[in-house]
Amino acid sequence: MAMNDNDLPRAEPLLRAHLKEDPYDVAAIRLFAELAGRIGRNKDAENLLRRALELSPAFTAARANLALVLYRQNRAVEAIEELNRVISEEPGNAGFGNLHAAALSRLGDFDDAVEVYRNVLARAPNQPRVWMSYGHVLKTVGRLDEGVTAYRRSLEIMPTLGETWWSLANLKTVKFTDADIAGMEAALTAPDLADDDRFHIDFALGKAFEDRKQTESAFAHYSAGNALRRSLIDYDPGLITSLVDRSIATFTPEFLAARAGQGCDAPDPVFIVGMPRAGSTLLEQILSSHSQVEGTTELQDIPALVRRNRSYPQSLADLDGEALRGLGEEFLQRTRIQRKTARPFFIDKLPNNWVNVPFIHLILPNARIIDARRHPLSCGFSNFKQHFAKGQGFSYSLDDMGRYYADYVRLMAHIDRVLPGRVHRVIYENMVEDTEAQVRSLLAYCGLPFEEGCLAFYENDRAVRTPSSEQVRQPIFREGTEAWKPFSDYLDPLRDALGPVLEQYPDVPPAW
């Protein structure tokens, strides 16, 4: 009952006491694993579930939970191995099929994922969240009309499902009707509306009113959605500031010179870093339109390798050349599953890797690193009106956002000083003004010959898994640099937090 009420402080001691008396109760072990998963202790949850399956190999529910925990740890291959067994035991379970399709999508096997969703929905057609997930994968592969139909079907079944409303808004190409707006406003009045549905609907209504140029209403909904989302997460902006401080202190010219030439010398990876909503997907689309470059997605492998080093970044001083080379080789091995072609180069476009650039340089000294940068107010507002599923805790407050942007610029300025020329920077506004010159410069940095296809990037039909998926299937348009201006009067907290970074853009403050 405590777990059902999500009263975890009450549930945990009860479970501990019970398992002390009966350590072989597999149902209790599974429940304890669920508790660990709810508070983000996925490795503990995995260990508990493996113990339950050791005691009871036929415990299908525990195996399904293990698959979910593995998926959450970005171990989709292992999750699918467990799911294959689970599905063979319960072939009609829609939840298992949904997770199977999601894991296939994470590996880039989108055609297989589409087929799994079709089969699941044929057996269980009244599952609004499965219709929503089906819409996600259809959008990813460019089947936009079918994706919209799937989202609409989800809302027919469950009109208060906020994530589906936001998914429609997040296509950037759908214009909500009067009936849509009325439906969302009615959903907000539902007495038992979950917080998750509420903030998703607020973000969607913000987009609806922005499209209609109703600035005041749009910002009111964006603010409500962000405020609620911010209240539900544990984000401390000081942690990033502290990490940047420690990185600047650690990665001195002397430290880097002593490790020059170490690491794995493979030139395969191309990292695109920077703020989210700064044009990283556009750069990925341009580069992946080249015959020698494969686009993948926002890979989580570099952060996973960084987390393994306690007391990072100071702990890197203890790693010798062999250890650094091993980390680089492990990155290549971990990401091999994402490579579907024989092209020699591949892209990892996780924007937040800006904070890991020195680590990337040490373990992969020949990798290309591209910094996508966009005007602070334009980028900041674009983040503020974007709801991210996870990983961007700074984006739900204009204050936090300005501080995060300033920390990002500060670390990248340090890298420019200690490793001049190592990182290639693309200013988004310059890309809009003179696309060909910027594309030629980008390809030259990557050591690639110019190809006309890189200018016709919008004709590339590759799968795109980020919020910009539909935008990069269109030519570059200037309006993207102007969207913040009608909301300028509301952005003073962002201006104050940015300080001299805003005044000096695209340069950096002289003191840095």
URLINZI-V333607 format. One record per residue. N is the residue number from 0. PHI is phi in radians with two decimals (* if undefined). BURIAL is b if it has 16 or more other ideal C-beta (glycine too) atoms within 10 Angstrom, else e. D_FIRST is the distance of its C-alpha to the first C-alpha in whole Angstrom. Layout:
BEGIN
N,PHI,BURIAL,D_FIRST
N,PHI,BURIAL,D_FIRST
END
This chain:
BEGIN
0,*,e,0
1,-1.12,e,4
2,-1.14,b,5
3,-1.09,e,5
4,-1.51,e,6
5,1.02,e,9
6,-1.57,e,9
7,-1.18,e,10
8,-1.04,e,12
9,-1.42,e,10
10,-1.22,b,8
11,-1.07,b,12
12,-1.13,e,13
13,-1.11,e,11
14,-1.17,b,12
15,-1.06,e,15
16,-1.12,e,16
17,-1.13,e,14
18,-1.26,b,17
19,-1.18,e,20
20,-1.34,e,20
21,-2.38,e,19
22,-1.23,e,20
23,-1.83,e,21
24,-1.35,b,17
25,-1.17,b,18
26,-1.14,e,14
27,-1.22,b,13
28,-1.08,b,16
29,-1.09,b,15
30,-1.13,b,11
31,-1.15,b,13
32,-1.12,b,16
33,-1.09,b,14
34,-1.06,b,13
35,-1.06,b,16
36,-1.13,b,17
37,-1.14,e,15
38,-1.79,e,18
39,1.47,e,21
40,-1.60,e,21
41,-1.18,b,22
42,-1.18,e,25
43,-1.09,b,22
44,-1.06,b,20
45,-1.04,b,23
46,-1.08,e,24
47,-1.13,b,20
48,-1.19,b,21
49,-1.14,b,24
50,-1.15,b,24
51,-1.07,b,21
52,-1.29,b,24
53,-1.13,e,26
54,-1.35,e,25
55,-2.49,b,24
56,-1.04,e,26
57,-1.60,e,25
58,-1.38,b,22
59,-1.06,b,22
60,-1.09,e,19
61,-1.17,b,19
62,-1.15,b,23
63,-1.12,b,22
64,-1.09,b,19
65,-1.10,b,22
66,-1.03,b,25
67,-1.12,b,22
68,-1.13,b,22
69,-1.12,b,26
70,-1.06,b,27
71,-1.12,e,25
72,-1.58,b,28
73,1.07,e,31
74,-2.03,b,31
75,-1.14,b,32
76,-1.07,e,34
77,-1.15,b,32
78,-1.07,b,29
79,-1.15,b,31
80,-1.03,e,32
81,-1.22,b,28
82,-1.15,b,28
83,-1.02,e,31
84,-1.26,e,30
85,-1.09,b,27
86,-1.17,b,28
87,-1.16,e,31
88,-1.49,e,28
89,-2.35,e,26
90,-1.15,e,29
91,-1.65,e,28
92,-1.37,b,25
93,-1.15,b,25
94,-1.11,b,23
95,-1.15,b,25
96,-1.11,b,28
97,-1.09,b,27
98,-1.15,b,26
99,-1.05,b,29
100,-1.13,b,31
101,-1.11,b,30
102,-1.15,b,31
103,-1.09,b,34
104,-1.10,b,35
105,-1.10,b,34
106,-1.52,b,37
107,1.47,b,39
108,-1.58,b,39
109,-1.24,b,39
110,-1.09,e,41
111,-1.14,e,39
112,-1.10,b,36
113,-1.03,b,37
114,-1.15,e,38
115,-1.09,b,34
116,-1.06,b,33
117,-1.04,e,35
118,-1.16,e,34
119,-1.09,b,31
120,-1.25,b,32
121,-1.15,e,34
122,-1.51,e,31
123,-2.36,e,29
124,-1.31,e,31
125,-1.84,e,28
126,-1.91,b,26
127,-1.08,b,27
128,-1.27,b,25
129,-1.23,b,27
130,-1.04,b,30
131,-1.10,b,30
132,-1.11,b,30
133,-1.08,b,33
134,-1.05,b,34
135,-1.01,b,34
136,-1.26,b,36
137,-1.11,b,39
138,-1.07,b,39
139,-1.05,b,39
140,-1.59,b,42
141,1.52,b,44
142,-1.60,b,43
143,-1.12,b,43
144,-1.05,e,43
145,-1.15,e,41
146,-1.10,b,38
147,-1.08,b,39
148,-1.07,e,39
149,-1.13,b,35
150,-1.08,b,34
151,-1.11,e,35
152,-1.12,b,34
153,-1.01,b,30
154,-1.30,b,31
155,-1.07,e,32
156,-1.37,b,29
157,-2.45,b,27
158,-1.12,e,29
159,-1.69,b,26
160,-1.34,b,26
161,-1.06,b,27
162,-1.10,b,27
163,-1.25,b,30
164,-1.01,b,32
165,-1.17,b,32
166,-1.07,b,33
167,-1.12,b,36
168,-1.08,b,37
169,-1.27,b,37
170,-1.17,b,40
171,1.20,e,42
172,-1.87,e,44
173,-1.57,b,42
174,-1.80,e,44
175,-1.24,b,41
176,-1.49,e,43
177,-1.01,e,42
178,-1.13,e,40
179,-1.08,b,38
180,-1.10,b,38
181,-1.09,e,37
182,-1.12,b,34
183,-1.19,b,33
184,-1.12,e,33
185,-1.15,e,32
186,-1.08,b,29
187,-1.14,b,29
188,-1.57,e,28
189,-1.06,e,25
190,-1.14,e,23
191,-1.96,e,20
192,-1.14,e,22
193,-1.22,e,20
194,-0.98,e,21
195,-1.04,e,22
196,-1.20,b,24
197,-1.11,b,26
198,-1.24,b,27
199,-1.10,b,28
200,-1.17,b,30
201,-1.07,b,32
202,-1.08,b,33
203,-1.16,b,34
204,-1.16,b,36
205,-0.99,b,38
206,-1.13,b,39
207,-1.07,b,40
208,-1.32,b,42
209,-1.11,b,44
210,-1.04,e,45
211,-1.60,e,47
212,1.08,e,48
213,-1.68,e,46
214,-1.05,e,45
215,-1.09,e,44
216,-1.13,e,41
217,-1.06,b,41
218,-1.19,b,40
219,-1.06,b,38
220,-1.26,b,35
221,-1.01,b,36
222,-1.14,e,35
223,-1.12,b,32
224,-1.09,b,31
225,-1.16,b,32
226,-1.09,e,30
227,-1.15,b,27
228,-1.07,b,27
229,-1.10,b,28
230,-1.23,e,26
231,-1.73,e,23
232,-2.07,e,25
233,-1.84,e,26
234,-2.14,b,30
235,-2.04,e,32
236,-1.07,b,36
237,-1.14,e,37
238,-1.17,e,36
239,-1.20,b,38
240,-1.01,e,41
241,-1.14,e,41
242,-1.11,b,41
243,-1.12,b,44
244,-1.01,e,46
245,-1.20,e,45
246,-1.18,b,46
247,-1.10,b,49
248,-1.22,e,50
249,-1.46,b,49
250,-1.56,b,51
251,-1.48,e,54
252,-0.97,e,58
253,-1.18,e,58
254,-1.06,b,55
255,-1.25,b,55
256,-1.11,e,59
257,-1.18,e,58
258,-2.00,b,56
259,-1.06,e,58
260,1.46,e,58
261,-1.48,b,55
262,1.49,b,52
263,-1.51,b,52
264,-1.51,e,55
265,-1.07,b,54
266,-1.63,e,54
267,-1.01,b,52
268,-1.36,b,49
269,-2.12,b,50
270,-1.69,b,47
271,-1.97,b,47
272,-2.18,b,45
273,2.34,b,45
274,-1.28,b,43
275,-1.02,b,40
276,1.13,b,42
277,-1.92,b,46
278,1.85,b,47
279,-1.15,b,46
280,-1.17,b,45
281,-1.07,b,48
282,-1.12,b,50
283,-1.07,b,48
284,-1.14,b,49
285,-1.10,b,53
286,-1.17,b,53
287,-1.30,b,51
288,-1.46,b,54
289,-1.50,b,56
290,-1.16,e,57
291,-1.85,e,56
292,-2.20,b,53
293,-1.91,b,49
294,-1.51,b,47
295,-2.05,b,43
296,-2.93,b,40
297,-1.46,b,38
298,-1.36,b,38
299,-1.73,b,35
300,-1.33,b,37
301,-1.09,b,39
302,-1.01,b,36
303,-1.12,e,35
304,-1.20,b,38
305,-1.11,b,38
306,-1.08,e,35
307,-1.21,e,36
308,-1.67,b,39
309,-1.16,e,37
310,1.05,e,39
311,-1.13,b,40
312,-1.66,b,43
313,-1.01,e,45
314,-1.14,e,44
315,-1.15,b,46
316,-1.09,e,49
317,-1.51,e,48
318,-1.62,b,48
319,-1.56,e,52
320,-1.04,e,53
321,-1.14,e,52
322,-1.17,b,48
323,-1.13,b,49
324,-1.12,b,50
325,-1.09,e,47
326,-1.16,b,45
327,-1.10,b,47
328,-1.16,e,47
329,-1.16,b,44
330,-1.02,b,43
331,-1.09,b,45
332,-1.20,e,44
333,-1.12,b,40
334,-1.60,b,42
335,-1.05,e,44
336,-1.11,e,41
337,-1.47,b,42
338,-1.64,e,45
339,-1.84,e,46
340,-2.22,e,50
341,-1.69,e,53
342,-1.09,e,54
343,-1.26,e,54
344,-2.07,b,52
345,-2.43,b,49
346,-1.87,b,47
347,-2.01,b,44
348,-1.93,b,43
349,-1.31,b,40
350,-1.01,b,41
351,-1.16,b,39
352,-1.17,b,41
353,-0.96,b,44
354,-1.28,b,42
355,-1.86,b,43
356,-1.00,b,46
357,-1.06,b,48
358,-1.11,b,46
359,-1.03,b,47
360,-1.05,b,50
361,-1.22,b,50
362,-1.61,b,49
363,-2.41,b,50
364,-1.11,b,53
365,-1.76,e,55
366,-1.20,b,52
367,-1.47,b,53
368,-2.27,b,51
369,-2.08,b,51
370,-1.80,b,50
371,-1.57,b,49
372,-2.19,b,49
373,-2.36,b,49
374,-0.82,b,50
375,-0.99,b,48
376,-1.30,b,47
377,-1.10,b,47
378,-1.17,b,45
379,-1.09,b,43
380,-1.15,b,42
381,-1.07,b,42
382,-1.23,b,39
383,-1.09,b,38
384,-1.64,b,38
385,-1.86,b,36
386,-1.58,b,32
387,-1.71,e,32
388,-1.08,e,28
389,-2.91,e,28
390,1.50,e,31
391,-2.20,b,33
392,-1.07,b,31
393,-1.21,b,34
394,-1.42,b,35
395,-1.73,b,33
396,-2.59,b,35
397,-1.10,b,39
398,-1.09,e,40
399,-1.03,b,37
400,-1.14,b,39
401,-1.08,b,43
402,-1.17,b,42
403,-1.12,b,41
404,-1.07,b,44
405,-1.11,b,46
406,-1.10,b,44
407,-1.06,b,45
408,-1.10,b,48
409,-1.11,b,49
410,-1.20,b,48
411,-1.14,b,50
412,-1.13,b,53
413,-1.11,b,53
414,-1.10,b,53
415,-1.06,b,56
416,-1.30,e,58
417,-1.53,b,57
418,-2.34,b,57
419,-1.02,e,59
420,1.44,e,59
421,-1.17,b,56
422,-1.86,b,54
423,-1.71,b,55
424,-1.80,e,54
425,-2.06,b,54
426,-1.48,b,54
427,-0.97,b,52
428,-1.12,b,55
429,-1.18,e,58
430,-1.11,b,56
431,-1.19,b,56
432,-1.27,e,60
433,-2.49,e,62
434,-1.05,b,59
435,-1.10,e,62
436,-1.08,e,63
437,-1.19,b,59
438,-1.15,b,59
439,-1.07,e,62
440,-1.14,e,61
441,-1.10,b,58
442,-1.14,b,59
443,-1.09,e,62
444,-1.03,b,59
445,-1.39,b,57
446,1.27,e,61
447,-1.98,b,61
448,-1.24,e,63
449,-1.17,e,63
450,-2.32,e,62
451,-1.01,e,62
452,-1.02,e,59
453,-1.22,b,57
454,-1.45,b,59
455,-1.78,e,57
456,-0.97,b,54
457,-1.20,b,53
458,-1.56,e,54
459,-1.27,b,52
460,-1.70,e,49
461,-1.11,b,47
462,-1.23,b,43
463,-2.25,b,42
464,-1.83,b,38
465,-1.83,b,38
466,-1.05,b,38
467,-1.58,b,42
468,-0.98,b,42
469,-1.46,b,44
470,-1.15,b,46
471,-1.41,b,48
472,-1.65,b,49
473,-2.25,e,51
474,-1.05,e,54
475,-1.07,b,54
476,-2.26,e,54
477,-1.15,e,55
478,-1.00,e,53
479,-1.11,b,50
480,-1.55,b,51
481,-1.93,e,52
482,-1.08,e,48
483,-1.33,b,48
484,-1.09,e,51
485,-1.08,e,50
486,-1.78,b,47
487,-0.97,e,49
488,-1.13,e,49
489,-1.64,b,45
490,-1.79,b,45
491,-1.05,e,47
492,-1.03,e,43
493,-1.20,b,44
494,-1.02,b,48
495,-1.08,e,47
496,-1.25,b,45
497,-1.27,b,47
498,1.00,e,50
499,-1.15,e,53
500,-1.06,b,51
501,-1.21,b,52
502,-1.11,e,55
503,-1.64,b,56
504,-0.95,b,55
505,-1.51,e,56
506,-1.36,e,57
507,-2.00,b,55
508,-0.93,b,56
509,-0.97,e,59
510,-1.16,e,58
511,-1.62,b,55
END
